[in-house]
C-alpha cells in the first residue's frame, strides 16, 4: 500500500511539473451586439455543415461545405457580384471533414472525405474543371483535416486516419516526359481504387506523427512556425483518457511531441498561434466543463488559464499585428442546437466579447477569418432554415 501511495504522489508531482492551472480567468469585456451585416449564402435545403473558409488578396471569401440534402460537396466564391456556388463532388454521399485553402489570386485547394469511395481526397480546379487526387484510402480517414502551404508553396495536410494515427501528408507533382500520359490512380487496400478512372498530376506522400484517435467533430490546428517548419495542436484520445498535444516539426523533419493539458477532457477543439516572440499559444476547449482556456509554455511547463465559459466549438485567426478573432458558439444548456453565435477579439492584449446571431442553433458549424483591415468575417451553419450564413463585421 505504501509503495502505491508513493508512486501516486510521485506521479502527481510529475503532472504538476508539466501542467499548471490558473483558476483566475482572463478578463473579457461584454461588448453587446456586433455591428455588421449577415448574408444568406445557401438556403437550398440543408447546406453548410463542415464549413471551411479562406480569404484571397481582394478580401473575397471562399467556402467549402457539405450539402446534406443533395449529398454533395459545395464550393462558394464571393465576388463583387455576389456568391457563386459550384459542386465539387456530387456523389460523395457523406462529404465530411472538408477543409480549404486558397492562393492569393483565389485558386481553391480542398481536402475532404468521400464516404462513397472511402477516400480522403484532394480537389482543385484546372481549366474550369474539378480535378481530384487520393490522399489516403480508409474508412473515416480525414477526421479533423487541415491544409496549408509552406514557405516553398508545397501543400500539406494534417488529419486523423481511420485506423488511429495522426497523419502528415504532402503533395508532390509528378515528373512527366513529353508525350507520356500521367499515371492512373493505383488500387488501394482490398483492391479499392479510390477515385476510379482519374489520372493525377500529383501524388501524396505521408508519415505517421503519433498514435492518436480522432472523431467526426474533432478540430486540429495546423500552422507554420515563425522560424520554419510546421506545428499542430490536436486531441490525443486513447479510449480511456484524452490529452491536448502539440507536435512540432524540427529542422531534421522529425516531429517532437509535448503534452499540453490532461484535465477536463481537453483538445476536441484547439487553435495554435504564436506570440510576437515566436512562442506557441493554444486556445482549446475543455469538453467536461464546456470551457475555452489558453495554454502558455513556461519554465515549469504549460500554464492553463480559463478564457470563456459555455462554449461548444470555435475558430481562431490572428492578423499580422497580433490581434485575435475567436468565433464560437455559446451554449444555452447541454444541446448545441440551442446555442448562439458569438465572437471575441483581442486587441492590445484586451479581450472583448460580441453577440453575432442570438437565434438558437447559430454556429453549430463555423469558421472565421480577418480581412486585410482586420474586419471579422464568420461563416456559420444555422439550424433554423438549415442554411449557410456569412457575417461581415464593421
C-alpha positions in Angstrom: 0.0 0.0 0.0 2.8 2.5 0.9 4.5 1.8 -2.4 1.3 2.6 -4.3 0.8 5.8 -2.4 4.4 6.9 -3.0 4.1 6.1 -6.7 0.8 8.1 -7.0 2.4 11.0 -5.1 5.4 11.0 -7.4 3.1 10.9 -10.5 1.1 13.8 -9.1 4.3 15.8 -8.7 5.3 15.0 -12.3 2.0 16.0 -13.7 2.0 19.3 -11.7 5.5 20.0 -13.0 4.3 19.5 -16.6 1.0 21.4 -16.4 -0.2 24.1 -14.1 -3.6 25.6 -13.9 -4.6 29.2 -13.1 -8.1 29.4 -11.5 -8.4 33.1 -12.2 -9.7 33.6 -15.7 -8.8 36.2 -18.3 -11.0 39.3 -18.1 -13.3 39.5 -21.1 -15.4 42.7 -21.6 -19.1 42.2 -22.7 -19.4 44.5 -25.7 -23.0 43.6 -26.7 -24.3 43.0 -30.2 -21.7 43.0 -33.0 -22.1 45.6 -35.8 -22.1 44.3 -39.3 -24.2 42.5 -41.9 -25.2 38.9 -42.3 -25.7 37.3 -45.7 -27.5 34.1 -46.6 -25.1 32.1 -48.8 -27.0 28.9 -49.4 -30.5 28.0 -48.2 -31.3 25.4 -50.8 -32.2 22.7 -48.4 -29.6 21.7 -45.7 -26.3 23.3 -46.6 -23.4 24.5 -44.5 -22.2 21.6 -42.3 -18.4 21.2 -42.0 -17.9 24.7 -43.4 -14.3 25.8 -44.0 -13.4 29.3 -45.2 -10.4 31.2 -46.5 -9.8 34.7 -48.0 -8.0 36.0 -51.1 -5.9 39.1 -51.6 -9.1 41.0 -52.6 -10.8 40.2 -49.3 -13.3 37.9 -51.0 -14.2 34.8 -49.1 -14.2 31.2 -50.4 -16.0 28.5 -48.6 -16.4 24.7 -48.9 -19.2 22.8 -47.1 -21.4 19.7 -47.1 -24.9 19.9 -48.8 -26.7 17.3 -46.8 -29.9 17.4 -48.8 -28.1 16.7 -52.1 -25.3 14.6 -50.6 -22.7 16.7 -52.3 -19.7 18.9 -51.5 -20.2 22.5 -52.5 -17.8 25.4 -53.0 -18.7 29.1 -53.0 -16.7 32.0 -54.2 -17.5 35.6 -53.4 -17.1 38.4 -55.9 -18.4 41.9 -56.3 -21.4 40.3 -58.0 -22.3 38.1 -55.0 -21.8 34.4 -54.3 -21.2 31.8 -57.0 -21.9 28.2 -55.9 -20.3 25.2 -57.6 -20.5 21.5 -56.9 -17.1 19.9 -56.2 -18.3 16.3 -55.7 -21.9 15.3 -56.5 -21.6 11.7 -55.5 -19.7 11.6 -52.2 -22.8 10.7 -50.1 -21.4 11.9 -46.8 -18.8 14.6 -47.7 -17.2 15.1 -44.3 -14.1 16.9 -42.8 -13.9 19.5 -45.6 -11.0 22.0 -45.4 -10.0 24.8 -47.8 -7.0 26.9 -48.7 -6.9 29.5 -51.5 -3.9 31.1 -53.2 -3.6 34.9 -53.3 -5.3 35.0 -56.6 -8.2 32.8 -55.4 -7.4 29.3 -56.6 -9.2 26.8 -54.3 -7.5 23.8 -52.8 -9.8 21.4 -50.9 -9.5 18.2 -49.0 -12.4 16.1 -47.8 -13.6 12.6 -47.1 -15.9 10.8 -49.5 -18.0 8.1 -48.0 -18.8 6.8 -51.4 -15.1 5.9 -52.2 -13.9 5.8 -48.5 -11.1 8.1 -49.6 -9.6 11.2 -48.1 -9.5 13.3 -51.3 -7.8 16.4 -52.6 -9.7 18.6 -55.2 -8.5 21.6 -57.2 -9.6 23.5 -60.3 -7.9 23.4 -63.6 -9.3 24.7 -66.9 -12.6 25.3 -65.2 -12.9 21.7 -64.1 -12.5 20.0 -60.7 -9.6 17.6 -60.6 -9.2 15.1 -57.8 -6.4 13.1 -56.2 -6.5 10.5 -53.5 -4.5 11.4 -50.4 -5.3 8.2 -48.3 -7.8 5.4 -48.6 -9.6 4.2 -45.4 -12.9 4.4 -43.7 -13.3 7.8 -41.8 -9.8 8.8 -42.8 -9.5 12.7 -42.9 -11.1 13.5 -39.5 -10.1 17.0 -38.3 -8.4 17.7 -41.6 -6.4 20.9 -42.2 -4.5 22.1 -45.2 -1.7 24.7 -45.5 1.0 25.9 -47.9 4.6 26.0 -46.6 7.1 28.7 -47.5 8.1 26.8 -50.7 4.4 26.7 -51.7 4.2 22.9 -51.1 0.7 21.8 -50.0 0.5 19.8 -46.7 -2.4 18.1 -44.9 -2.8 17.1 -41.2 -5.5 14.7 -40.3 -6.5 11.5 -38.4 -6.5 8.2 -40.2 -9.4 5.8 -39.6 -7.0 3.3 -38.0 -5.9 5.6 -35.2 -3.0 7.7 -36.3 -2.3 11.5 -36.6 -1.0 11.8 -40.2 1.0 14.4 -42.1 0.8 14.3 -45.9 2.3 16.4 -48.6 1.8 16.8 -52.3 4.5 16.3 -55.0 4.0 17.0 -58.7 4.7 14.0 -61.0 7.6 14.4 -63.4 6.2 13.7 -66.8 8.2 13.3 -70.0 6.8 15.0 -73.2 4.2 12.8 -74.9 3.7 10.5 -72.0 0.3 10.2 -70.2 0.0 10.7 -66.4 -0.1 7.5 -64.4 -3.6 6.4 -63.3 -4.6 6.0 -59.7 -3.3 2.7 -58.3 -5.6 0.3 -56.4 -5.5 0.7 -52.6 -6.3 -1.7 -49.9 -8.6 -4.6 -50.7 -8.4 -3.6 -54.4 -10.2 -0.3 -53.8 -9.5 2.2 -56.5 -10.2 5.3 -54.5 -11.1 7.6 -57.4 -11.6 5.3 -60.4 -10.8 6.5 -63.9 -8.9 9.6 -62.9 -5.3 10.5 -63.8 -3.4 12.7 -61.4 -0.9 15.5 -61.7 0.3 15.0 -58.2 0.9 12.2 -55.7 0.8 12.4 -51.9 3.4 11.2 -49.5 2.6 10.7 -45.9 4.0 9.9 -42.5 2.7 9.0 -39.1 3.1 11.7 -36.5 1.7 9.9 -33.4 -0.7 7.2 -32.5 -4.0 9.1 -31.8 -7.7 8.7 -32.4 -10.0 11.3 -33.9 -13.7 11.7 -34.3 -16.2 13.4 -36.6 -16.2 16.7 -34.7 -12.6 17.0 -33.6 -10.7 20.1 -34.8 -7.0 20.0 -35.4 -5.0 23.3 -35.7 -2.2 23.2 -38.3 0.2 26.2 -38.8 3.6 27.3 -39.9 6.2 28.0 -37.3 7.7 31.6 -37.4 11.2 30.2 -37.7 10.3 27.5 -40.3 8.7 24.1 -40.1 5.2 23.1 -39.2 3.3 22.6 -36.0 -0.1 21.2 -34.9 -2.2 21.1 -31.8 -4.7 18.2 -31.5 -6.6 15.8 -29.3 -4.8 12.6 -28.2 -7.5 10.2 -27.3 -6.8 6.6 -26.2 -10.4 5.5 -25.5 -10.0 5.9 -21.7 -8.2 9.3 -21.4 -7.7 12.3 -23.6 -5.0 14.9 -23.7 -4.1 18.0 -25.7 -0.9 17.5 -27.6 1.5 19.8 -29.5 3.5 18.4 -32.4 6.4 20.5 -33.6 8.4 19.7 -36.8 12.1 20.0 -36.1 14.8 21.1 -38.5 15.6 17.5 -39.5 11.9 17.0 -40.4 11.1 14.8 -37.4 8.2 15.5 -35.0 8.6 16.2 -31.3 5.5 15.8 -29.1 4.5 17.7 -26.0 1.6 17.1 -23.6 -0.1 20.4 -23.1 -3.1 19.6 -20.9 -4.7 16.5 -19.3 -7.6 17.6 -17.2 -11.3 18.0 -18.1 -11.2 16.2 -21.4 -9.1 18.9 -23.3 -8.5 19.3 -27.0 -11.6 18.4 -29.0 -11.2 21.9 -30.5 -7.9 23.8 -30.4 -6.2 26.7 -32.1 -2.5 27.2 -32.2 -0.8 30.5 -32.8 2.5 32.2 -32.0 3.4 35.3 -30.0 5.5 38.1 -31.4 8.5 36.4 -29.8 7.7 33.2 -31.6 6.4 31.3 -28.6 3.4 28.9 -29.0 0.0 29.7 -27.6 -3.0 27.3 -27.7 -6.7 28.1 -27.2 -8.6 24.9 -26.6 -11.9 23.5 -25.3 -12.2 21.6 -22.1 -15.2 19.4 -23.0 -16.1 18.3 -19.5 -16.6 22.0 -18.5 -17.6 23.4 -21.9 -14.9 26.0 -21.3 -12.2 27.6 -23.5 -8.8 28.0 -21.9 -5.5 29.3 -23.2 -2.2 27.4 -22.7 1.2 29.2 -22.5 4.5 27.5 -22.0 6.7 28.4 -19.1 9.8 27.3 -17.2 7.7 24.8 -15.1 5.6 23.5 -18.0 2.3 24.7 -19.6 0.2 27.2 -17.7 -3.5 26.9 -18.3 -5.8 29.9 -17.8 -9.6 29.9 -18.3 -10.9 32.3 -21.1 -14.6 31.7 -21.9 -17.3 29.5 -20.3 -20.2 27.6 -22.0 -18.5 27.1 -25.4 -19.3 24.3 -27.9 -16.9 24.9 -30.8 -14.6 27.6 -32.1 -12.4 29.0 -34.8 -9.5 31.4 -34.3 -7.5 33.6 -36.6 -4.6 36.1 -36.0 -3.6 39.1 -38.1 -0.1 40.4 -38.7 -0.4 42.8 -35.8 -1.1 40.0 -33.3 -4.9 40.8 -33.0 -7.0 37.7 -32.5 -10.5 36.9 -33.7 -12.2 33.9 -31.8 -15.6 32.9 -33.2 -17.5 30.4 -31.1 -21.0 29.0 -30.3 -22.1 30.0 -26.8 -24.2 27.2 -25.2 -27.5 27.7 -23.5 -27.8 24.3 -21.9 -26.5 21.0 -23.0 -27.9 21.0 -26.5 -25.6 22.8 -29.0 -28.6 23.3 -31.3 -29.9 25.9 -28.9 -26.7 27.9 -28.7 -25.9 31.3 -30.3 -23.1 32.6 -32.4 -20.6 35.0 -30.7 -17.0 36.2 -31.2 -14.3 37.6 -29.0 -11.5 39.8 -30.2 -8.1 40.6 -28.5 -6.6 43.9 -29.3 -3.7 45.4 -27.4 -3.9 42.5 -25.0 -7.5 43.1 -24.0 -10.5 40.8 -24.8 -14.0 41.9 -25.8 -17.0 39.6 -26.5 -19.7 40.3 -29.0 -23.0 38.5 -29.9 -23.4 37.9 -33.7 -26.6 35.9 -34.0 -28.8 35.5 -30.9 -31.1 32.9 -32.5 -31.0 29.4 -31.3 -28.8 27.0 -33.2 -26.5 29.6 -34.8 -22.9 28.3 -35.2 -23.0 24.5 -34.7 -20.5 24.6 -37.6 -18.4 27.7 -38.2 -15.1 29.1 -39.5 -13.6 32.6 -39.3 -11.1 34.9 -41.0 -9.9 38.6 -40.9 -9.7 41.0 -43.8 -6.5 43.0 -44.5 -8.1 45.7 -42.4 -8.8 43.2 -39.6 -12.6 43.2 -40.2 -14.1 39.9 -38.8 -15.8 37.5 -41.2 -17.6 34.4 -39.9 -19.2 31.6 -41.9 -21.6 29.5 -40.0 -24.4 26.9 -40.2 -27.8 27.9 -38.8 -30.1 25.2 -37.6 -33.2 27.3 -38.3 -33.6 27.0 -42.1 -30.6 24.6 -42.3 -28.7 27.3 -44.2 -25.2 28.7 -44.6 -24.6 32.3 -43.4 -21.8 34.8 -43.6 -21.3 37.6 -41.1 -19.2 40.6 -42.1 -18.3 43.0 -39.3 -17.6 46.7 -39.4 
